[in-house]
Amino acid sequence: AEDVDVANRKKGLHREAREKAGRARMSRQDKRTLYVGGLAEDVDVATLRAAFIPFGELVDANIPLDNKEGTHRGFGFVEYESPEDASEAIYNMNNGELNGRVLSVNIAKPMTVSERSQKAIWHAEADSFFEKAGWTEEDAVQDDGVQDEGMQPTVA
């Protein structure tokens, strides 16, 4: 029983060391990825990359698109090879100007789980789909609150 206890303690120590190394790696990575806010509509990935390349070797640059509109939402991300380069970019570009807009440049924060991120992509369009088909919420639920399997569009 004593050998099992020693083995379990060693496993716990190894796990703690792996977790600590993982946190340190994540911390290093976080300090290399920058959030760039305030982008003008005409800024694309090539422009973003060109604006930030003078401060060091870029690993990646991207500008997330709004799925519904097909345009970007006014922010992007750049990732540097080293945290020092990222720090230099923050120092030089935060409150700087790009295409007539003042930029906000900070270390990117990890994405948090929000209600929006938990919804399926089609969820936002579901209501308008059912409205176009003529379905109402009453058609979907019977008086007892049970889903109606034979849901049919209402005739207007």
URKA-V235666 format. One record per backbone hydrogen bond with DSSP energy under -1.0 kcal/mol. CO is the residue of the C=O (numbers start at 1). NH is the residue of the N-H. E is the energy in kcal/mol with one decimal. If there is no record, write none. Layout:
BEGIN
co	nh	e
CO	NH	E
CO	NH	E
END
This chain:
BEGIN
co	nh	e
1	5	-2.0
2	6	-2.3
3	7	-2.5
4	8	-2.5
5	9	-2.1
6	10	-2.3
7	11	-2.4
8	12	-2.3
9	13	-2.2
10	14	-2.7
11	15	-2.6
12	16	-2.3
13	17	-2.2
14	18	-2.5
15	19	-2.8
16	20	-2.5
17	21	-2.4
18	22	-2.4
19	23	-2.4
20	24	-2.3
21	25	-2.5
22	26	-2.5
23	27	-2.6
24	28	-2.3
25	29	-2.4
26	30	-2.8
27	31	-1.5
29	32	-1.5
29	33	-1.1
32	80	-2.4
33	108	-2.8
34	78	-1.8
35	106	-2.0
36	76	-2.2
37	104	-2.2
40	43	-1.6
44	48	-2.5
45	49	-2.8
46	50	-2.4
47	51	-2.0
48	52	-1.4
49	53	-1.9
52	55	-1.3
53	56	-1.5
57	81	-2.6
60	79	-3.1
62	77	-3.0
64	73	-1.1
66	70	-3.2
71	66	-3.6
74	38	-1.4
74	39	-2.3
76	36	-2.9
77	62	-2.6
78	34	-3.5
79	59	-3.5
79	60	-1.4
82	86	-1.7
83	87	-2.5
84	88	-2.2
85	89	-2.3
86	90	-2.2
87	91	-2.4
88	92	-2.1
89	93	-2.9
90	94	-2.1
93	96	-2.6
96	103	-3.3
98	101	-1.4
101	98	-2.5
103	95	-2.4
104	37	-3.2
106	35	-3.1
116	119	-1.0
120	123	-1.4
125	129	-2.0
126	130	-2.4
127	131	-2.4
128	132	-2.3
129	133	-1.6
130	135	-2.4
131	134	-1.1
134	154	-1.4
137	141	-1.2
140	148	-2.2
142	145	-2.1
146	142	-2.0
END
